[in-house]
C-alpha cells in the first residue's frame, strides 16, 4: 500500500531565535528561543525521522540511501531539499550562500539556493535582500570598510509574500519575521555581518567570512523575475510561486482550502508538504490521515493521487528537473 511519510522535525536553538514555534505550532520543545525547525531534512546536521508506517524510525537520509524507489529512483548522492521554519526574534546575520560549483570545491556539499514564504511579520518588519554595489571592487571596498548602510538593501515585508533567494544573494531575515524556507540541502553559510553580537556559549563574536562573501556574491544584484500564477483545483486555490526554469532546484506552491476538498495527481518524482494552518484529512490509497497545523510529510513516488479535505493552508514543494 502506498502511504505518506510523516516526519518528526529537528529543532535548533539560535542566538536570534524566537518562541513562536511553540506558541503558533504547538511544538513540544524545551527552549523558548529555538529559532529553527528542520521540518523535512536529510542533512547530517539534523536528519528528520519517519514517524509512521513501514519505514517508521528510519531517518530521511537512511530512507534515501536504502529505498530510492520511494523517490522515483532519483539521482544524486543526497536528498536534495530541506524544508525549515525560521522564527526571528532578532535580525539574523547578513549572509550569502555559494553556488554548487563553489560549494563542491570549498565545502564538499551542495550550494544553497533558497526561498521564503512569509508566515507572519510584525508591523514594520524588513528583510535584508540584495545590495547596492555595482562592481565587485566596490563590493569589496564597502565590505572591508564596513559601509553596511550603503551596501545593504532593506525590503519591508508582510505575511503571505514570497521571496526567491538564489545562491550569491546577500540576505537576512529581520526581527519579527517567521518564514517557511525551502532550500537545497546545504548548511553552508558565509556570514558577512553579525551586528557585533557575542555567542553566549563561547563569549566571542561569531566568525565572519568576508573573503568568501566577496567571492560568491552576485554583482550587481538583480531581483529575480518570478511568474507567480493562481489556479483553482477542486475547491482549492493553488498559487505557484516558483518552478523550473526560474528555479532548477525546486517548485514551491501554496494550497489554500476553505471547508472543501481537492484531488491532486503526481507531477514530480515526490512531493514535500508542510501544514501551516488549519486541519483536515489527507486521503491516500483509500486511507484517511488526519492532518493539522505544524505537521510535515512527504508523498513518496508510489503515491500517484491524493485528496485534501477540510480547512488547510499548505506549502508544497517538489524537486526540480534532473
FILUM-875229 format. One line per field, with one value per atom (N, C-alpha, C): x, y, z; residue in one letter; atom name. Coordinates in steps of 0.05 Angstrom, whole numbers, plus 5000, padded with zeros to 4 digits. Example, Ala and Ser with C-alpha at 12.3 -4.5 7.8 and 13.67 -1.06 7.14 Angstrom:
BEGIN
c1: 5264/5246/5264/5257/5273/5258
c2: 4886/4910/4934/4955/4979/5001
c3: 5156/5156/5156/5142/5143/5157
lumvex: A/A/A/S/S/S
lolo: N/CA/C/N/CA/C
% end
This chain:
BEGIN
c1: 5017/5000/5017/5011/5026/5015/5033/5026/5044/5034/5051/5072/5093/5114/5113/5103/5103/5130/5139/5166/5165/5184/5189/5210/5203/5222/5245/5267/5290/5292/5298/5299/5327/5333/5360/5356/5370/5369/5388/5379/5394/5396/5418/5422/5400/5387/5366/5338/5336/5311/5289/5264/5240/5226/5202/5188/5162/5158/5133/5130/5152/5149/5132/5134/5117/5089/5087/5061/5044/5055/5039/5034/5054/5052/5048/5053/5049/5070/5093/5115/5124/5129/5138/5168/5178/5207/5214/5237/5243/5251/5264/5274/5253/5253/5235/5245/5270/5282/5296/5281/5292/5302/5285/5294/5289/5298/5296/5283/5264/5252/5261/5277/5284/5263/5243/5219/5221/5232/5237/5266/5282/5311/5324/5343/5361/5389/5393/5420/5433/5459/5472/5471/5467/5466/5438/5420/5393/5374/5379/5361/5335/5312/5286/5280/5265/5258/5229/5225/5198/5182/5157/5141/5119/5116/5094/5101/5085/5085/5109/5113/5133/5162/5167/5194/5197/5178/5179/5205/5217/5242/5267/5264/5287/5289/5313/5317/5314/5308/5303/5328/5352/5376/5379/5372/5373/5353/5330/5309/5319/5330/5341/5362/5380/5402/5392/5372/5365/5340/5323/5298/5294/5312/5310/5285/5273/5248/5226/5227/5207/5209/5231/5235/5238/5226/5226/5253/5271/5298/5313/5308/5321/5351/5365/5394/5404/5430/5442/5450/5473/5483/5466/5454/5440/5412/5393/5366/5369/5358/5366/5354/5331/5317/5316/5311/5309/5288/5268/5246/5250/5250/5253/5231/5226/5211/5231/5234/5252/5236/5242/5228/5248/5248/5269/5259/5271/5265/5284/5306/5325/5332/5346/5356/5376/5374/5394/5419/5442/5466/5461/5473/5471/5491/5482/5497/5493/5509/5507/5515/5504/5510/5523/5540/5554/5536/5544/5531/5542/5532/5540/5570/5581/5609/5628/5623/5640/5637/5612/5608/5621/5620/5632/5662/5674/5703/5713/5698/5708/5694/5670/5655/5647/5650/5643/5614/5596/5568/5554/5527/5512/5514/5510/5506/5479/5472/5448/5432/5413/5392/5368/5354/5332/5309/5287/5265/5250/5235/5219/5190/5172/5144/5140/5130/5127/5102/5106/5084/5072/5089/5079/5102/5093/5113/5101/5116/5106/5106/5089/5088/5116/5124/5150/5173/5167/5189/5201/5228/5242/5261/5266/5286/5311/5334/5358/5358/5358/5354/5369/5392/5408/5426/5440/5459/5460/5475/5476/5502/5522/5547/5544/5558/5555/5578/5600/5623/5633/5648/5660/5680/5694/5713/5699/5677/5661/5650/5641/5631/5653/5677/5699/5706/5707/5714/5694/5668/5647/5647/5652/5654/5678/5701/5726/5726/5711/5709/5684/5668/5644/5623/5620/5600/5573/5563/5539/5514/5510/5486/5485/5509/5510/5506/5516/5516/5489/5476/5452/5427/5410/5383/5364/5344/5324/5297/5280/5254/5233/5212/5190/5174/5165/5151/5125/5107/5083/5076/5058/5051/5039/5045/5035/5053/5074/5093/5113/5126/5145/5170/5194/5219/5237/5247/5266/5294/5311/5338/5359/5366/5386/5413/5430/5457/5470/5487/5500/5485/5461/5445/5450/5459/5462/5434/5430/5403/5404/5382/5377/5348/5337/5311/5315/5295/5295/5279/5281/5267/5237/5224/5195/5183/5200/5191/5192/5172/5172/5168/5184/5182/5183/5171/5177/5197/5220/5242/5244/5245/5251/5278/5297/5324/5337/5359/5376/5386/5392/5401/5430/5435/5462/5461/5483/5485/5509/5517/5539/5529/5539/5531/5556/5559/5581/5570/5578/5568/5583/5569/5581/5581/5559/5556/5538/5546/5530/5524/5524/5516/5534/5558/5577/5566/5548/5537/5558/5554/5571/5556/5568/5557/5559/5536/5536/5551/5554/5568/5598/5608/5637/5647/5629/5637/5651/5650/5664/5644/5652/5637/5637/5615/5614/5632/5642/5661/5648/5663/5654/5670/5659/5671/5671/5688/5686/5697/5719/5730/5712/5702/5683/5659/5649/5625/5631/5654/5662/5664/5675/5679/5652/5632/5608/5584/5585/5562/5558/5533/5526/5528/5543/5547/5542/5525/5508/5484/5469/5446/5422/5408/5383/5361/5338/5316/5306/5302/5292/5265/5260/5234/5217/5197/5180/5154/5144/5118/5099/5088/5070/5043/5032/5006/4987/4961/4940/4921/4912/4893/4875/4852/4833/4835/4839/4840/4818/4796/4774/4765/4763/4757/4781/4805/4830/4839/4850/4864/4894/4907/4935/4951/4970/4988/5016/5026/5053/5072/5090/5109/5133/5144/5169/5169/5181/5183/5205/5214/5232/5219/5233/5262/5273/5255/5265/5283/5273/5290/5293/5318/5322/5322/5321/5324/5297/5276/5251/5228/5204/5179/5167/5154/5141/5113/5093/5065/5052/5030/5013/4986/4975/4948/4930/4909/4890/4863/4852/4827/4809/4785/4767/4741/4740/4717/4709/4729/4724/4743/4746/4764/4776/4799/4813/4830/4830/4847/4870/4893/4917/4930/4943/4958/4988/5003/5032/5042/5060/5073/5103/5116/5144/5149/5174/5182/5170/5168/5157/5150/5135/5123/5128/5137/5141/5118/5106/5083/5086/5081/5080/5053/5041/5014/5019/5014/5019/4995/4971/4948/4925/4907/4882/4885/4864/4864/4846/4850/4833/4842/4837/4843/4858/4879/4893/4885/4876/4867/4887/4899/4918/4910/4906/4900/4877/4856/4833/4836/4859/4864/4864/4849/4848/4869/4883/4903/4895/4889/4884/4909/4907/4930/4922/4942/4936/4961/4957/4979/5003/5027/5052/5062/5046/5056/5070/5088/5103/5104/5101/5102/5111/5119/5127/5107/5098/5083/5103/5112/5133/5123/5142/5135/5112/5110/5087/5060/5058/5032/5027/5008/5003/4980/4963/4939/4932/4922/4915/4893/4880/4859/4862/4858/4857/4828/4820/4793/4795/4780/4779/4786/4797/4807/4837/4852/4881/4895/4919/4939/4964/4973/4995/5016/5042/5063/5074/5074/5081/5105/5124/5148/5155/5168/5177/5205/5222/5248/5247/5268/5269/5276/5280/5285/5314/5317/5344/5360
c2: 4976/5000/5025/5044/5069/5086/5101/5117/5141/5163/5186/5180/5196/5193/5218/5216/5238/5239/5263/5267/5280/5272/5285/5307/5332/5354/5354/5366/5371/5400/5408/5436/5445/5470/5481/5508/5511/5536/5556/5580/5601/5626/5641/5665/5686/5684/5703/5691/5667/5653/5664/5661/5670/5646/5651/5630/5622/5630/5626/5597/5582/5554/5539/5546/5534/5545/5572/5584/5582/5583/5582/5553/5536/5509/5488/5495/5476/5455/5460/5440/5437/5412/5406/5408/5433/5438/5452/5446/5457/5487/5495/5523/5543/5566/5587/5603/5599/5614/5595/5577/5556/5567/5581/5593/5577/5552/5537/5510/5503/5477/5465/5444/5430/5409/5415/5400/5376/5379/5357/5358/5341/5344/5316/5314/5291/5299/5325/5335/5324/5317/5305/5323/5349/5366/5366/5350/5348/5331/5305/5289/5283/5287/5281/5251/5241/5212/5208/5186/5178/5170/5180/5177/5155/5144/5125/5104/5083/5064/5045/5034/5013/5022/5048/5058/5074/5071/5086/5081/5104/5103/5108/5103/5110/5140/5150/5178/5181/5205/5210/5204/5210/5203/5173/5158/5129/5118/5130/5121/5127/5151/5159/5139/5131/5113/5084/5075/5047/5041/5061/5056/5079/5081/5102/5100/5076/5073/5091/5098/5115/5144/5149/5176/5175/5154/5151/5145/5132/5126/5151/5173/5199/5196/5212/5212/5230/5228/5245/5230/5238/5225/5231/5255/5264/5273/5270/5281/5311/5322/5349/5372/5369/5391/5391/5414/5418/5439/5431/5450/5458/5484/5494/5514/5518/5542/5558/5584/5601/5623/5627/5646/5666/5690/5710/5730/5728/5747/5771/5767/5789/5786/5807/5804/5781/5765/5745/5758/5744/5754/5758/5779/5783/5764/5749/5727/5723/5704/5697/5668/5654/5625/5621/5601/5595/5579/5579/5562/5533/5515/5487/5484/5498/5494/5503/5527/5537/5520/5512/5496/5468/5456/5430/5432/5453/5456/5462/5480/5490/5478/5468/5458/5429/5417/5389/5383/5402/5397/5413/5411/5426/5456/5472/5500/5505/5531/5537/5559/5551/5568/5563/5584/5580/5599/5597/5616/5617/5639/5644/5649/5635/5642/5656/5680/5695/5686/5672/5662/5685/5701/5724/5745/5770/5792/5814/5822/5844/5870/5889/5915/5928/5936/5949/5929/5903/5884/5886/5881/5884/5860/5854/5835/5851/5839/5847/5830/5843/5828/5843/5832/5845/5866/5880/5901/5922/5944/5967/5970/5953/5955/5948/5963/5959/5942/5940/5924/5908/5887/5871/5887/5905/5922/5940/5951/5968/5951/5927/5909/5903/5896/5890/5914/5938/5962/5968/5966/5972/5951/5926/5905/5910/5914/5916/5941/5962/5986/5988/5967/5966/5986/5992/6011/5997/5987/5969/5984/6009/6024/6030/6034/6038/6012/5990/5965/5951/5949/5931/5944/5928/5936/5925/5940/5930/5932/5911/5909/5904/5921/5916/5892/5876/5851/5849/5831/5825/5796/5785/5757/5750/5726/5717/5723/5739/5745/5722/5722/5701/5714/5705/5715/5692/5694/5674/5685/5668/5676/5658/5664/5647/5649/5628/5629/5655/5667/5692/5717/5714/5736/5743/5767/5777/5779/5768/5767/5762/5768/5761/5766/5750/5756/5778/5795/5816/5807/5822/5817/5817/5797/5796/5782/5766/5752/5722/5707/5678/5669/5650/5641/5611/5600/5573/5575/5562/5563/5536/5538/5514/5520/5501/5505/5480/5483/5460/5449/5424/5411/5417/5441/5451/5467/5466/5482/5502/5508/5527/5555/5571/5599/5616/5637/5656/5681/5685/5707/5732/5753/5778/5799/5800/5820/5809/5812/5800/5819/5845/5866/5864/5853/5851/5836/5816/5800/5780/5773/5754/5728/5706/5680/5673/5667/5663/5638/5619/5594/5597/5616/5620/5646/5665/5691/5708/5699/5714/5721/5740/5746/5723/5719/5696/5702/5680/5682/5695/5712/5724/5711/5713/5701/5722/5742/5765/5758/5744/5739/5720/5699/5681/5696/5715/5730/5747/5759/5775/5756/5732/5714/5705/5700/5687/5705/5730/5748/5756/5755/5764/5794/5804/5833/5840/5861/5874/5856/5864/5849/5854/5833/5836/5820/5832/5817/5796/5771/5751/5758/5751/5756/5731/5732/5709/5712/5690/5689/5675/5689/5677/5674/5649/5643/5632/5634/5623/5605/5583/5566/5553/5544/5530/5500/5485/5455/5445/5435/5428/5453/5451/5474/5489/5481/5493/5516/5536/5557/5550/5547/5539/5561/5572/5593/5581/5583/5574/5598/5596/5619/5617/5593/5589/5560/5557/5530/5532/5509/5509/5523/5538/5541/5564/5580/5601/5589/5568/5553/5525/5517/5490/5470/5480/5462/5454/5470/5463/5480/5470/5486/5489/5512/5517/5529/5517/5525/5528/5544/5546/5535/5517/5506/5516/5530/5541/5528/5517/5502/5511/5520/5530/5513/5495/5477/5464/5451/5438/5415/5406/5384/5388/5375/5378/5353/5343/5320/5329/5316/5322/5297/5299/5277/5283/5262/5265/5280/5299/5313/5308/5313/5308/5280/5275/5248/5243/5264/5262/5290/5292/5318/5322/5346/5354/5373/5368/5384/5393/5418/5429/5442/5435/5446/5471/5494/5519/5528/5519/5528/5508/5508/5492/5463/5448/5419/5407/5381/5368/5339/5328/5300/5297/5281/5272/5244/5239/5212/5201/5178/5165/5135/5126/5097/5087/5103/5096/5098/5107/5111/5140/5147/5175/5180/5203/5211/5239/5242/5269/5286/5311/5329/5355/5369/5394/5412/5437/5456/5446/5449/5441/5414/5400/5374/5377/5358/5358/5330/5326/5299/5299/5275/5271/5252/5258/5240/5227/5202/5190/5181/5171/5165/5145/5124/5106/5118/5142/5156/5171/5163/5175/5195/5193/5211/5214/5238/5242/5264/5265/5285/5298/5325/5340/5348/5348/5357/5373/5395/5410/5439/5451/5479/5478/5484/5479/5501/5508/5523/5507/5499/5482/5496/5490/5497/5471/5469/5444/5449/5431/5434/5407/5409/5385/5391/5370/5374/5383/5398/5408/5386/5394/5375/5365/5339/5327/5333
c3: 5000/5000/5000/4983/4983/5006/5019/5042/5044/5057/5062/5083/5083/5103/5121/5145/5164/5178/5185/5196/5223/5240/5266/5262/5264/5259/5279/5271/5288/5294/5319/5326/5334/5326/5331/5345/5368/5383/5369/5365/5352/5369/5365/5380/5375/5352/5344/5346/5358/5357/5374/5365/5380/5392/5403/5417/5403/5378/5364/5354/5352/5344/5364/5389/5410/5409/5408/5411/5386/5362/5338/5329/5331/5320/5342/5367/5389/5391/5380/5381/5410/5418/5445/5446/5451/5451/5477/5489/5515/5515/5493/5492/5484/5497/5489/5465/5457/5435/5416/5405/5388/5362/5347/5323/5298/5296/5272/5276/5260/5258/5231/5232/5207/5203/5186/5185/5167/5143/5125/5117/5131/5129/5128/5108/5108/5112/5120/5123/5148/5148/5171/5196/5193/5217/5230/5220/5232/5216/5212/5197/5212/5198/5210/5207/5227/5227/5217/5203/5194/5219/5220/5244/5242/5218/5214/5193/5193/5171/5170/5147/5142/5149/5146/5150/5176/5194/5219/5234/5243/5258/5241/5215/5197/5193/5191/5184/5154/5145/5117/5100/5110/5095/5092/5113/5110/5090/5090/5070/5042/5038/5012/5002/5021/5013/5008/5024/5023/5007/5002/4988/4968/4949/4929/4912/4911/4896/4907/4933/4945/4933/4920/4909/4878/4866/4837/4826/4843/4835/4826/4840/4834/4836/4820/4820/4843/4848/4868/4893/4905/4928/4953/4954/4978/4970/4989/4986/4981/4960/4951/4965/4979/4990/5021/5032/5061/5066/5082/5090/5119/5124/5151/5157/5183/5193/5210/5203/5218/5232/5258/5275/5285/5275/5281/5303/5326/5348/5346/5332/5325/5296/5285/5258/5257/5236/5231/5220/5222/5209/5179/5168/5140/5126/5107/5097/5067/5056/5028/5025/5006/5002/4975/4973/4948/4929/4903/4884/4886/4869/4871/4866/4846/4839/4861/4872/4894/4919/4925/4949/4947/4923/4919/4923/4913/4915/4943/4957/4982/5007/5004/5027/5024/5001/4996/5001/4994/4995/4974/4973/4953/4958/4937/4941/4954/4957/4972/4959/4943/4934/4951/4960/4978/4971/4986/4983/5009/5012/5037/5030/5045/5046/5073/5073/5098/5113/5135/5151/5167/5179/5195/5196/5199/5201/5219/5238/5255/5239/5247/5232/5231/5207/5203/5198/5198/5194/5166/5165/5140/5136/5110/5102/5093/5097/5082/5056/5033/5008/4985/4977/4956/4967/4948/4956/4934/4940/4922/4907/4911/4897/4868/4851/4822/4810/4824/4815/4839/4833/4854/4870/4857/4871/4891/4883/4901/4924/4918/4938/4959/4950/4968/4985/4972/4987/5009/5003/5023/5045/5038/5059/5077/5065/5080/5097/5090/5106/5122/5123/5140/5132/5107/5098/5094/5116/5115/5106/5115/5108/5078/5066/5037/5022/5033/5019/5018/5041/5044/5034/5020/5014/5034/5043/5061/5047/5052/5039/5060/5062/5081/5072/5091/5084/5100/5089/5104/5099/5115/5113/5086/5076/5050/5027/5031/5009/5005/4982/4975/4963/4972/4963/4954/4930/4919/4924/4935/4943/4930/4905/4892/4906/4903/4913/4903/4920/4912/4920/4933/4941/4970/4976/5004/5016/5040/5051/5081/5094/5122/5129/5146/5158/5179/5181/5201/5225/5246/5271/5266/5279/5278/5254/5240/5216/5221/5213/5212/5183/5174/5146/5145/5124/5116/5093/5097/5078/5064/5037/5021/5008/5011/5002/4992/4979/4974/5001/5002/5028/5032/5042/5048/5073/5089/5113/5112/5087/5083/5083/5101/5103/5107/5090/5094/5107/5132/5148/5142/5134/5125/5147/5162/5183/5205/5230/5252/5274/5268/5288/5313/5311/5333/5357/5351/5373/5384/5409/5423/5427/5419/5424/5454/5466/5496/5503/5485/5491/5490/5473/5471/5483/5487/5497/5476/5451/5430/5408/5392/5368/5349/5335/5316/5292/5280/5258/5234/5220/5195/5172/5148/5124/5101/5105/5087/5059/5057/5031/5015/5029/5015/5006/5022/5014/4989/4989/4965/4941/4945/4922/4910/4926/4916/4910/4920/4916/4887/4878/4851/4849/4830/4827/4797/4792/4811/4818/4839/4847/4828/4820/4805/4819/4824/4836/4815/4824/4806/4795/4770/4758/4760/4778/4783/4768/4758/4744/4763/4783/4802/4790/4792/4779/4799/4793/4810/4793/4805/4791/4812/4803/4820/4815/4836/4834/4854/4843/4861/4876/4903/4919/4928/4920/4929/4911/4923/4908/4909/4886/4885/4873/4888/4879/4874/4850/4843/4845/4864/4869/4851/4849/4833/4823/4800/4788/4766/4756/4734/4710/4693/4693/4711/4724/4741/4763/4776/4795/4785/4780/4771/4794/4819/4842/4854/4852/4865/4853/4857/4854/4881/4885/4911/4905/4918/4915/4942/4943/4966/4958/4975/4971/4994/4987/5007/5003/5024/5023/5046/5039/5059/5059/5078/5081/5055/5042/5017/5013/4988/4981/4954/4950/4924/4920/4895/4888/4871/4876/4862/4851/4828/4816/4817/4818/4819/4794/4799/4776/4777/4800/4803/4813/4820/4830/4858/4874/4901/4910/4931/4939/4969/4977/5005/5013/5036/5045/5074/5079/5106/5111/5133/5141/5158/5146/5160/5177/5170/5185/5180/5200/5197/5203/5196/5200/5179/5174/5155/5152/5128/5123/5096/5097/5073/5067/5043/5035/5014/5019/5001/5000/4975/4971/4988/4991/5007/5037/5046/5075/5082/5104/5113/5135/5132/5152/5162/5188/5198/5197/5188/5187/5199/5211/5224/5223/5231/5232/5246/5234/5246/5237/5221/5210/5184/5178/5153/5144/5117/5107/5078/5069/5041/5028/5004/4988/4969/4976/4960/4933/4916/4888/4885/4902/4898/4901/4914/4917/4891/4876/4850/4850/4871/4873/4902/4910/4937/4939/4961/4965/4992/4992/5017/5022/5047/5054/5081/5083/5108/5103/5124/5123/5127/5105/5106/5090/5100/5085/5084/5060/5056/5039/5045/5027/5015/4989/4975/4957/4958/4941/4928/4906/4891/4881/4878/4867/4839/4831/4803/4784/4759/4738/4741/4737/4739/4713
lumvex: X/X/X/X/X/X/X/X/X/X/X/X/X/X/X/X/X/X/X/X/X/X/X/X/X/X/X/X/X/X/X/X/X/X/X/X/X/X/X/X/X/X/X/X/X/X/X/X/X/X/X/X/X/X/X/X/X/X/X/X/X/X/X/X/X/X/X/X/X/X/X/X/X/X/X/X/X/X/X/X/X/X/X/X/X/X/X/X/X/X/X/X/X/X/X/X/X/X/X/X/X/X/X/X/X/X/X/X/X/X/X/X/X/X/X/X/X/X/X/X/X/X/X/X/X/X/X/X/X/X/X/X/X/X/X/X/X/X/X/X/X/X/X/X/X/X/X/X/X/X/X/X/X/X/X/X/X/X/X/X/X/X/X/X/X/X/X/X/X/X/X/X/X/X/X/X/X/X/X/X/X/X/X/X/X/X/X/X/X/X/X/X/X/X/X/X/X/X/X/X/X/X/X/X/X/X/X/X/X/X/X/X/X/X/X/X/X/X/X/X/X/X/X/X/X/X/X/X/X/X/X/X/X/X/X/X/X/X/X/X/X/X/X/X/X/X/X/X/X/X/X/X/X/X/X/X/X/X/X/X/X/X/X/X/X/X/X/X/X/X/X/X/X/X/X/X/X/X/X/X/X/X/X/X/X/X/X/X/X/X/X/X/X/X/X/X/X/X/X/X/X/X/X/X/X/X/X/X/X/X/X/X/X/X/X/X/X/X/X/X/X/X/X/X/X/X/X/X/X/X/X/X/X/X/X/X/X/X/X/X/X/X/X/X/X/X/X/X/X/X/X/X/X/X/X/X/X/X/X/X/X/X/X/X/X/X/X/X/X/X/X/X/X/X/X/X/X/X/X/X/X/X/X/X/X/X/X/X/X/X/X/X/X/X/X/X/X/X/X/X/X/X/X/X/X/X/X/X/X/X/X/X/X/X/X/X/X/X/X/X/X/X/X/X/X/X/X/X/X/X/X/X/X/X/X/X/X/X/X/X/X/X/X/X/X/X/X/X/X/X/X/X/X/X/X/X/X/X/X/X/X/X/X/X/X/X/X/X/X/X/X/X/X/X/X/X/X/X/X/X/X/X/X/X/X/X/X/X/X/X/X/X/X/X/X/X/X/X/X/X/X/X/X/X/X/X/X/X/X/X/X/X/X/X/X/X/X/X/X/X/X/X/X/X/X/X/X/X/X/X/X/X/X/X/X/X/X/X/X/X/X/X/X/X/X/X/X/X/X/X/X/X/X/X/X/X/X/X/X/X/X/X/X/X/X/X/X/X/X/X/X/X/X/X/X/X/X/X/X/X/X/X/X/X/X/X/X/X/X/X/X/X/X/X/X/X/X/X/X/X/X/X/X/X/X/X/X/X/X/X/X/X/X/X/X/X/X/X/X/X/X/X/X/X/X/X/X/X/X/X/X/X/X/X/X/X/X/X/X/X/X/X/X/X/X/X/X/X/X/X/X/X/X/X/X/X/X/X/X/X/X/X/X/X/X/X/X/X/X/X/X/X/X/X/X/X/X/X/X/X/X/X/X/X/X/X/X/X/X/X/X/X/X/X/X/X/X/X/X/X/X/X/X/X/X/X/X/X/X/X/X/X/X/X/X/X/X/X/X/X/X/X/X/X/X/X/X/X/X/X/X/X/X/X/X/X/X/X/X/X/X/X/X/X/X/X/X/X/X/X/X/X/X/X/X/X/X/X/X/X/X/X/X/X/X/X/X/X/X/X/X/X/X/X/X/X/X/X/X/X/X/X/X/X/X/X/X/X/X/X/X/X/X/X/X/X/X/X/X/X/X/X/X/X/X/X/X/X/X/X/X/X/X/X/X/X/X/X/X/X/X/X/X/X/X/X/X/X/X/X/X/X/X/X/X/X/X/X/X/X/X/X/X/X/X/X/X/X/X/X/X/X/X/X/X/X/X/X/X/X/X/X/X/X/X/X/X/X/X/X/X/X/X/X/X/X/X/X/X/X/X/X/X/X/X/X/X/X/X/X/X/X/X/X/X/X/X/X/X/X/X/X/X/X/X/X/X/X/X/X/X/X/X/X/X/X/X/X/X/X/X/X/X/X/X/X/X/X/X/X/X/X/X/X/X/X/X/X/X/X/X/X/X/X/X/X/X/X/X/X/X/X/X/X/X/X/X/X/X/X/X/X/X/X/X/X
lolo: N/CA/C/N/CA/C/N/CA/C/N/CA/C/N/CA/C/N/CA/C/N/CA/C/N/CA/C/N/CA/C/N/CA/C/N/CA/C/N/CA/C/N/CA/C/N/CA/C/N/CA/C/N/CA/C/N/CA/C/N/CA/C/N/CA/C/N/CA/C/N/CA/C/N/CA/C/N/CA/C/N/CA/C/N/CA/C/N/CA/C/N/CA/C/N/CA/C/N/CA/C/N/CA/C/N/CA/C/N/CA/C/N/CA/C/N/CA/C/N/CA/C/N/CA/C/N/CA/C/N/CA/C/N/CA/C/N/CA/C/N/CA/C/N/CA/C/N/CA/C/N/CA/C/N/CA/C/N/CA/C/N/CA/C/N/CA/C/N/CA/C/N/CA/C/N/CA/C/N/CA/C/N/CA/C/N/CA/C/N/CA/C/N/CA/C/N/CA/C/N/CA/C/N/CA/C/N/CA/C/N/CA/C/N/CA/C/N/CA/C/N/CA/C/N/CA/C/N/CA/C/N/CA/C/N/CA/C/N/CA/C/N/CA/C/N/CA/C/N/CA/C/N/CA/C/N/CA/C/N/CA/C/N/CA/C/N/CA/C/N/CA/C/N/CA/C/N/CA/C/N/CA/C/N/CA/C/N/CA/C/N/CA/C/N/CA/C/N/CA/C/N/CA/C/N/CA/C/N/CA/C/N/CA/C/N/CA/C/N/CA/C/N/CA/C/N/CA/C/N/CA/C/N/CA/C/N/CA/C/N/CA/C/N/CA/C/N/CA/C/N/CA/C/N/CA/C/N/CA/C/N/CA/C/N/CA/C/N/CA/C/N/CA/C/N/CA/C/N/CA/C/N/CA/C/N/CA/C/N/CA/C/N/CA/C/N/CA/C/N/CA/C/N/CA/C/N/CA/C/N/CA/C/N/CA/C/N/CA/C/N/CA/C/N/CA/C/N/CA/C/N/CA/C/N/CA/C/N/CA/C/N/CA/C/N/CA/C/N/CA/C/N/CA/C/N/CA/C/N/CA/C/N/CA/C/N/CA/C/N/CA/C/N/CA/C/N/CA/C/N/CA/C/N/CA/C/N/CA/C/N/CA/C/N/CA/C/N/CA/C/N/CA/C/N/CA/C/N/CA/C/N/CA/C/N/CA/C/N/CA/C/N/CA/C/N/CA/C/N/CA/C/N/CA/C/N/CA/C/N/CA/C/N/CA/C/N/CA/C/N/CA/C/N/CA/C/N/CA/C/N/CA/C/N/CA/C/N/CA/C/N/CA/C/N/CA/C/N/CA/C/N/CA/C/N/CA/C/N/CA/C/N/CA/C/N/CA/C/N/CA/C/N/CA/C/N/CA/C/N/CA/C/N/CA/C/N/CA/C/N/CA/C/N/CA/C/N/CA/C/N/CA/C/N/CA/C/N/CA/C/N/CA/C/N/CA/C/N/CA/C/N/CA/C/N/CA/C/N/CA/C/N/CA/C/N/CA/C/N/CA/C/N/CA/C/N/CA/C/N/CA/C/N/CA/C/N/CA/C/N/CA/C/N/CA/C/N/CA/C/N/CA/C/N/CA/C/N/CA/C/N/CA/C/N/CA/C/N/CA/C/N/CA/C/N/CA/C/N/CA/C/N/CA/C/N/CA/C/N/CA/C/N/CA/C/N/CA/C/N/CA/C/N/CA/C/N/CA/C/N/CA/C/N/CA/C/N/CA/C/N/CA/C/N/CA/C/N/CA/C/N/CA/C/N/CA/C/N/CA/C/N/CA/C/N/CA/C/N/CA/C/N/CA/C/N/CA/C/N/CA/C/N/CA/C/N/CA/C/N/CA/C/N/CA/C/N/CA/C/N/CA/C/N/CA/C/N/CA/C/N/CA/C/N/CA/C/N/CA/C/N/CA/C/N/CA/C/N/CA/C/N/CA/C/N/CA/C/N/CA/C/N/CA/C/N/CA/C/N/CA/C/N/CA/C/N/CA/C/N/CA/C/N/CA/C/N/CA/C/N/CA/C/N/CA/C/N/CA/C/N/CA/C/N/CA/C/N/CA/C/N/CA/C/N/CA/C/N/CA/C/N/CA/C/N/CA/C/N/CA/C/N/CA/C/N/CA/C/N/CA/C/N/CA/C/N/CA/C/N/CA/C/N/CA/C/N/CA/C/N/CA/C/N/CA/C/N/CA/C/N/CA/C/N/CA/C/N/CA/C/N/CA/C/N/CA/C/N/CA/C/N/CA/C/N/CA/C/N/CA/C/N/CA/C/N/CA/C/N/CA/C/N/CA/C/N/CA/C/N/CA/C/N/CA/C/N/CA/C/N/CA/C/N/CA/C/N/CA/C/N/CA/C/N/CA/C/N/CA/C/N/CA/C/N/CA/C/N/CA/C/N/CA/C/N/CA/C/N/CA/C/N/CA/C/N/CA/C/N/CA/C/N/CA/C/N/CA/C/N/CA/C/N/CA/C/N/CA/C/N/CA/C/N/CA/C/N/CA/C/N/CA/C/N/CA/C
% end
